[in-house]
Amino acid sequence: MMLTVIGDLIADVVVLGASRLEIGTDNPAVVTHARGGSAANVAAAAATRSMPVRFIGRVGTDTEGDALAQALSATGVDVRLQRVGRTGSIVVLVDESAERTMLTDRGAAAELEDIDAGWLDGTAWLHLPLYGFLEPTSAAALMTARERVGRAPASLDLSSTAAMRALGTNALRGILSALSPAVVFANADEARMLEMLDIFVDSTTVLVVKRGADAVLVSVDGVAVEVDVDRVADAVDSTGAGDAFAAGYLVAAMSGVAPVECAKAGAALAKEALRRPGAI
């Protein structure tokens, strides 16, 4: 029972202490270098729950790409990579409330091409962050991958309001229609963006809305249920918390657990992510 995740594997440069930046001079901060990328984060977090996980993505032919591949493999994930160009990076500015602002250069990750069909063998669930649909060649590769896994369930993480705006209403509707996702993950801002773009998730899809410290909303057949989450008073960095939530949810879903209980499993894994700088 293999969870396959396709998307970004990127170097994260996490800057703690970015609440007050004085322009034109030095600013004290704690800077951490870590493996990142939404898809890679989900894969690594799911592997902590002893789930067989395969990650598919694209990194550069550089030492950064080598290091990231080794780091992800060390988590127990089966890593399959296309190698070309230069590896992407994200600078993550984290303020005192643990909220993030990201400066993104996806590099080779944005250039994913058609995926070797053998890399999809054994896929029981396919998870896709929206970032992968921003470039036409990558989007086509993901759509083909969806077709190749046949009746295996798929999930989509809306990932970013900026990505949603860039794609627009028609493209987002097309993605949702083509993927027929069993689950769509969103945060509160992304859920509001769906409404602004006049997009409605099909009633057969479970819509999961993460709202920080507030209850998660799980909508099944159009009926929303609140799932309480524990408040984390000692949160350090929210980077990867949403990805950890998705991982916990998917591991439970693949075990046949009902959506509300899946959300509880997701919240438990996200709680662990909030207590460390960088992603899982």
C-alpha positions in Angstrom: 0.0 0.0 0.0 2.1 2.8 -1.4 1.5 6.6 -0.9 3.1 8.4 -3.9 3.7 12.1 -3.6 4.8 14.2 -6.6 6.1 17.7 -6.4 8.9 19.9 -5.0 12.1 18.9 -3.2 13.7 22.3 -2.4 16.3 23.7 0.0 14.7 25.8 2.8 16.6 28.7 4.4 14.5 29.4 7.5 15.1 32.7 9.2 13.7 33.0 12.8 13.4 36.5 14.2 12.0 38.3 11.1 9.3 40.3 12.9 11.3 43.5 12.8 13.6 44.1 9.9 15.7 47.3 9.7 16.5 48.0 6.1 20.1 48.8 5.1 21.8 47.2 8.1 22.4 44.0 10.0 19.5 42.2 11.6 20.2 39.4 14.3 18.5 36.2 13.4 18.7 32.4 13.8 19.2 30.9 10.3 18.6 27.2 9.7 19.2 25.3 6.4 16.8 22.3 5.9 15.2 20.0 3.4 11.9 21.5 2.2 9.3 21.5 -0.5 5.6 20.8 0.2 5.5 17.4 -1.5 8.8 16.3 0.1 7.5 17.4 3.5 4.4 15.3 3.1 6.4 12.3 2.1 8.9 12.5 5.0 6.1 13.1 7.5 4.1 10.1 6.3 7.2 7.9 6.5 7.4 8.7 10.2 4.2 6.8 10.6 5.7 3.7 8.9 3.8 4.2 5.7 5.5 3.0 2.5 6.0 6.3 0.6 7.5 7.2 -2.8 8.5 10.7 -3.7 8.8 11.8 -7.3 10.3 15.1 -8.3 13.1 17.0 -10.0 16.2 18.6 -8.6 19.4 20.0 -10.1 22.6 18.3 -11.1 24.4 20.0 -8.2 25.6 19.2 -4.7 22.5 20.8 -3.2 20.4 18.3 -5.2 22.6 15.4 -4.0 22.2 16.5 -0.4 18.5 16.9 -0.5 18.0 13.5 -2.2 20.1 11.9 0.5 18.3 13.7 3.3 14.9 12.6 2.0 16.0 9.0 1.5 17.3 8.9 5.0 13.7 9.4 6.3 12.7 6.1 4.7 11.1 7.5 1.6 11.7 5.8 -1.8 13.0 8.8 -3.8 12.8 8.9 -7.6 14.3 12.1 -9.2 14.7 13.7 -12.5 18.0 15.6 -12.5 18.6 18.7 -14.6 19.6 22.3 -14.1 19.9 23.8 -10.6 18.1 23.0 -7.4 15.5 25.4 -6.1 15.5 27.3 -2.8 13.0 29.0 -0.5 13.9 31.7 2.1 11.3 31.4 4.9 11.0 34.5 7.1 9.4 33.5 10.4 7.9 36.1 12.8 7.3 36.0 16.5 3.9 34.4 16.0 5.6 31.6 14.0 3.9 32.8 10.8 5.9 32.5 7.6 6.6 34.7 4.6 8.3 32.9 1.8 10.6 34.0 -1.0 10.5 31.2 -3.6 12.8 30.1 -6.4 11.6 26.6 -7.4 14.4 26.0 -9.8 14.4 22.5 -11.4 11.3 21.6 -9.3 9.2 23.7 -11.6 10.4 21.8 -14.7 9.1 18.3 -14.0 8.7 16.3 -17.2 6.8 13.2 -18.1 7.3 10.6 -15.3 8.6 7.1 -15.9 5.5 4.9 -15.7 7.4 2.4 -13.6 7.9 5.0 -10.9 4.1 4.9 -10.3 3.9 1.1 -9.9 2.1 0.1 -6.7 0.6 3.5 -6.0 -2.5 3.1 -3.8 -2.9 6.8 -3.2 -1.5 9.8 -5.1 -1.0 13.2 -3.4 -0.3 16.4 -5.4 0.4 19.9 -4.2 -1.0 22.7 -6.5 2.5 24.1 -7.1 3.1 21.4 -9.6 0.4 22.7 -11.9 1.8 26.2 -12.3 4.0 25.3 -15.3 2.4 23.7 -18.4 4.9 20.9 -18.8 4.8 19.9 -15.1 1.0 20.1 -15.1 0.8 17.8 -18.1 3.2 15.3 -16.3 0.9 15.3 -13.2 -2.2 14.8 -15.3 -0.6 11.8 -17.0 0.5 10.4 -13.7 -3.1 10.7 -12.4 -4.3 8.7 -15.4 -1.7 6.0 -15.0 -2.6 5.3 -11.4 -6.1 4.5 -12.5 -8.7 4.1 -9.7 -6.3 4.9 -6.9 -7.6 7.8 -4.9 -5.9 11.2 -5.3 -5.6 14.2 -3.0 -4.9 17.8 -3.9 -3.3 20.5 -1.6 -4.3 24.0 -2.7 -0.9 25.1 -1.3 -0.9 28.8 -1.8 -3.4 31.7 -2.6 -0.7 33.1 -4.9 -0.7 29.8 -6.9 -4.5 29.8 -7.0 -4.6 33.4 -8.3 -1.9 32.6 -10.9 -3.9 29.7 -12.2 -7.3 31.4 -12.1 -10.8 30.0 -12.1 -10.9 28.0 -15.3 -7.6 26.3 -14.7 -8.5 25.4 -11.1 -11.9 24.0 -12.2 -10.1 21.9 -14.9 -7.6 20.5 -12.4 -10.3 19.5 -9.9 -12.4 17.9 -12.7 -9.5 16.0 -14.1 -8.1 14.8 -10.8 -11.5 13.9 -9.2 -9.7 14.1 -5.8 -11.0 12.2 -2.8 -9.7 14.9 -0.6 -8.8 18.6 -1.1 -6.7 20.3 1.6 -6.8 24.1 2.1 -6.0 26.6 4.8 -8.5 29.3 5.7 -7.2 31.8 3.2 -7.2 29.2 0.4 -10.8 28.2 1.2 -11.8 31.9 1.0 -10.0 32.1 -2.3 -12.2 29.2 -3.6 -15.2 31.2 -2.8 -13.8 34.4 -4.4 -13.1 32.5 -7.6 -16.6 31.0 -7.5 -15.3 27.4 -7.3 -17.2 24.7 -5.5 -15.7 21.4 -4.6 -17.8 18.4 -5.7 -19.9 16.8 -2.9 -18.0 13.5 -3.4 -14.8 15.2 -2.4 -13.9 15.7 1.3 -12.8 19.3 1.8 -10.5 19.8 4.7 -9.8 23.4 5.9 -7.0 24.0 8.3 -7.4 27.1 10.4 -4.3 27.3 12.5 -5.2 27.0 16.2 -8.9 27.0 15.5 -10.9 23.8 14.7 -10.3 22.1 11.4 -13.4 22.1 9.2 -14.1 18.7 7.5 -16.8 18.9 4.9 -18.3 15.5 3.8 -21.3 15.5 1.3 -21.6 19.3 1.9 -21.9 19.0 5.7 -19.0 20.6 7.7 -17.9 19.2 11.0 -15.5 21.0 13.3 -12.5 19.0 14.6 -10.8 20.6 17.6 -7.0 20.9 17.6 -4.7 21.4 20.6 -3.2 24.8 20.9 0.6 24.8 20.9 1.9 27.5 23.2 5.5 26.8 22.4 5.2 26.9 18.6 8.5 27.8 17.0 7.8 27.7 13.2 4.7 26.8 11.2 6.8 25.7 8.2 5.6 22.3 7.1 2.8 22.0 9.7 0.2 21.9 7.0 2.2 19.3 5.1 2.5 17.2 8.3 -1.3 17.5 8.8 -1.8 16.2 5.2 0.5 13.3 5.9 -1.2 12.3 9.1 -4.6 12.6 7.4 -3.6 10.5 4.4 -1.9 7.7 6.4 -5.2 7.4 8.4 -7.3 7.6 5.3 -5.3 4.8 3.6 -6.0 2.7 6.6 -9.8 3.1 6.1 -10.4 5.7 8.9 -13.3 8.1 8.6 -12.6 11.7 7.6 -13.1 13.2 11.1 -10.7 10.8 12.7 -8.2 11.4 9.8 -8.3 15.1 10.7 -7.5 14.2 14.3 -4.5 12.2 13.1 -3.4 15.1 10.9 -3.6 17.5 13.8 -1.5 15.3 16.0 1.3 15.2 13.4 1.1 18.9 12.7 1.5 19.6 16.4 4.9 17.9 16.3 6.0 20.0 13.3 5.2 23.3 15.1 7.8 22.7 17.8 10.8 22.7 15.5 12.4 25.1 13.0 11.9 24.0 9.4 9.8 21.1 8.1 9.7 17.5 9.3 
